[in-house]
Amino acid sequence: MSVVPPTLSITPKQLKGRHVLVWMLGFFGLMFVVNGIFLWAAITSFPGEHVKHSYLQGLQYNKTIESRSYQQNMMWTAEVGLVETDAGQILVARLFDGDGNPLPARAVKGELRRAATQESDLGLELTPVGAGEFQGTLPVLASGAWHVTINADVTGEGEIGSFTAAKVLTVQ
């Protein structure tokens, strides 16, 4: 007599609508979570405009071009640097005309910015020392690259011109 082993009857699993719904909700839920994390990282790392009122500044850009052209035609130059002291650094700016004479500047302002963050931006008034040199005391600056912009109103022979100088300083 031969023994026939019993056969296993396995019913195939069926893909039903609820299974498709769970897979779709899981997939799109994961996409929303990942996009939310990327969005949060983007917003917290760069807050937006670097310059206040950039739209208005853009409208007045022709005036900025004219001012730069006038400055270049007059051959105005600037030397900008930092001097170390025990209390911090001193920002020194020397402004010269095309002949190397000191510029008769007034209302000289300096602005220091970090490329990596806006939290360390500094603005200061520079006081005249003499012979076209202006100084401003700074706190101890963090090491790295600092973008320095010097703005001055220049008076002379009945004209008032705007002088702007920019330089990148490296603090050790």
Buried (B, 14 or more C-beta within 10 A) or exposed (E): EEEEEEEEEEEEEEEEEEEEEEEEEEEEEEEEEEEEEEEEEEEEEEEEEEEEEEEEEEEEEEEEEEBEEBBEEBEBBBBBEBEEEEEEBBBBBBBBBEEEEBBBBEEBBBBBBBEEEEEBEBEBEBEBEEEBBBBBEBEEBEEBEBBBBBBBBBBEEEEEBBBBBEBEBEBE
